[in-house]
């Protein structure tokens, strides 16, 4: 639908929003494309840290007995890209914070982490931020196709006990083979159709 460089450019039509956030190069764009069934919807770059705006993708779909629904999937700039200039990183953080805090139409965050690696300091900081502001989120462990079935299940359990202990759910996902995509869509639909949760 469009990209925003400041909070004044965010949509004001009140449609539910589901935001995707995580470390740079965690696979946000690839997962967005897998969810939408459109390979080129969100641009996938070989260089991390390329998303510097808040990108809004309007999605329409069937919701069963509740009827048709529309929502925005929101691609937020990633964190942890060391090569970005400090001023640029601070600008990203300010933009992301202005979106996450007090956004009434935000119904759910999809917090992405790499299934193959332990959570980073940035991941822990984001978890504490979301918990502090009582922002509902699902923890999505990306690139799970790189793990065997047993290892993937073990990582899900570890994340559920650790980083994702306050998440609505923890789901292993893969944009490459479709693992977990429908499970994630189920969480997104439920959040989009539900009344907004009270937040601080």
C-alpha positions in Angstrom: 0.0 0.0 0.0 2.9 2.3 0.8 5.9 3.1 2.9 6.3 5.5 5.8 9.4 7.5 6.9 7.5 9.0 9.8 4.5 8.4 12.0 2.5 11.0 10.1 2.6 8.8 7.0 1.1 5.7 8.7 -2.4 4.6 7.5 -5.3 6.1 9.3 -8.1 3.9 8.0 -8.3 1.8 11.1 -7.7 -1.6 9.5 -6.1 -4.2 11.8 -2.3 -4.4 11.5 0.1 -7.2 12.1 3.7 -6.1 12.4 6.8 -8.2 11.5 10.0 -7.4 13.4 13.3 -9.0 14.2 17.0 -8.9 13.5 18.3 -7.9 10.1 18.7 -10.9 7.8 16.3 -13.1 9.9 14.0 -13.6 6.9 11.2 -11.1 7.3 10.8 -10.3 3.6 10.9 -14.0 2.6 8.2 -14.9 5.2 6.0 -12.0 4.2 6.2 -13.3 0.6 5.4 -16.8 1.7 2.4 -15.6 3.7 1.1 -13.6 0.7 1.9 -16.2 -1.9 3.7 -13.5 -3.9 7.4 -14.0 -4.4 8.2 -10.4 -5.1 5.9 -8.6 -2.7 8.5 -7.7 -0.2 12.0 -7.3 -1.7 14.6 -9.8 -0.4 18.1 -8.3 -0.3 21.4 -10.1 0.0 22.6 -7.2 2.1 21.0 -7.0 5.6 19.6 -3.7 6.9 18.0 -2.6 3.6 14.5 -2.0 5.0 14.6 1.5 6.4 11.0 2.5 6.1 7.8 1.0 7.6 6.2 -0.9 4.7 2.4 -1.6 4.7 1.0 -4.4 2.6 -2.8 -4.6 2.5 -4.2 -8.1 2.4 -7.8 -9.3 1.9 -9.0 -12.8 2.6 -11.9 -15.0 3.7 -12.5 -15.4 7.4 -15.2 -18.1 7.4 -18.4 -17.3 9.3 -17.1 -13.9 10.3 -17.0 -12.8 6.7 -14.3 -11.2 4.6 -11.6 -9.3 6.4 -8.8 -6.9 5.4 -5.6 -6.1 7.3 -2.2 -4.7 6.9 1.0 -6.8 7.2 3.6 -4.3 8.3 7.3 -4.8 7.6 9.4 -3.0 10.2 13.2 -2.2 9.8 15.4 -4.8 11.3 17.9 -4.3 14.1 21.5 -5.5 14.8 23.1 -4.5 11.5 26.5 -3.4 12.7 27.6 -1.7 9.4 24.9 0.9 9.5 25.9 4.3 10.7 24.9 5.1 14.2 22.7 8.0 13.1 20.9 5.7 10.7 20.4 3.0 13.3 19.0 5.5 15.8 16.7 6.8 13.1 15.4 3.3 12.5 14.8 2.7 16.3 12.9 6.0 16.6 10.7 5.1 13.7 10.0 1.6 14.9 9.3 2.9 18.5 6.9 5.5 17.1 5.0 2.7 15.4 4.9 0.2 18.2 3.9 2.5 21.1 0.3 3.5 21.2 -0.7 2.2 17.7 -4.3 1.4 18.3 -4.7 -0.6 15.1 -1.8 -2.9 15.9 -3.3 -6.2 16.9 -0.2 -8.5 16.9 3.5 -8.6 16.4 5.3 -11.5 14.7 8.7 -11.5 16.4 11.1 -13.4 14.2 14.3 -15.2 15.4 16.6 -17.5 13.5 15.7 -21.1 14.6 19.4 -22.1 14.2 20.9 -19.6 16.6 20.6 -18.6 20.3 18.7 -15.3 20.9 20.9 -12.2 20.6 21.0 -9.3 23.1 18.9 -7.4 20.6 16.3 -10.1 20.7 16.1 -10.0 24.5 15.8 -6.2 24.4 12.9 -6.4 22.0 11.2 -9.1 24.1 11.5 -6.9 27.2 10.1 -3.9 25.2 7.1 -5.9 23.9 6.4 -7.3 27.4 6.7 -3.9 29.0 4.2 -2.4 26.7 1.9 -5.5 26.8 2.1 -5.8 23.1 0.7 -9.2 22.0 3.2 -11.3 19.9 3.9 -14.6 18.3 7.5 -15.9 18.2 8.3 -17.2 14.8 11.5 -19.3 14.5 12.5 -18.8 10.9 14.7 -21.0 8.6 13.5 -24.1 10.4 13.9 -26.1 7.2 17.7 -26.0 8.0 17.1 -28.2 11.0 16.1 -31.8 11.3 12.6 -32.6 12.8 14.0 -33.5 16.2 16.2 -30.5 16.5 13.4 -28.2 15.3 11.1 -29.5 18.0 13.8 -29.1 20.6 14.4 -25.5 19.6 10.7 -24.8 19.7 10.6 -26.1 23.3 13.6 -24.0 24.3 12.2 -20.9 22.8 8.8 -21.5 24.5 10.6 -21.7 27.9 12.9 -18.8 27.2 12.6 -15.9 24.8 9.0 -16.8 23.9 7.7 -17.5 27.4 5.3 -14.6 27.2 4.4 -15.0 23.6 0.9 -16.2 22.5 2.6 -19.0 20.7 5.9 -20.2 19.4 5.9 -21.6 15.8 8.7 -22.9 13.6 8.4 -21.5 10.1 10.1 -21.8 6.8 9.6 -19.6 3.8 11.5 -22.2 1.7 9.2 -25.2 2.3 6.1 -23.6 3.9 6.5 -25.1 7.3 4.3 -23.3 9.9 2.9 -20.8 7.4 -0.7 -21.9 7.8 -0.2 -22.0 11.6 1.1 -18.4 11.6 -1.8 -17.3 9.3 -4.2 -18.8 11.9 -2.7 -16.6 14.6 -2.8 -13.6 12.3 -6.5 -14.1 11.4 -7.5 -14.6 15.1 -5.7 -11.4 16.1 -7.1 -9.4 13.2 -10.7 -10.4 14.0 -10.4 -10.0 17.8 -11.1 -6.8 19.7 -7.9 -4.7 20.4 -6.2 -5.8 23.7 -5.6 -3.3 26.4 -2.0 -2.0 26.3 0.1 0.5 28.3 
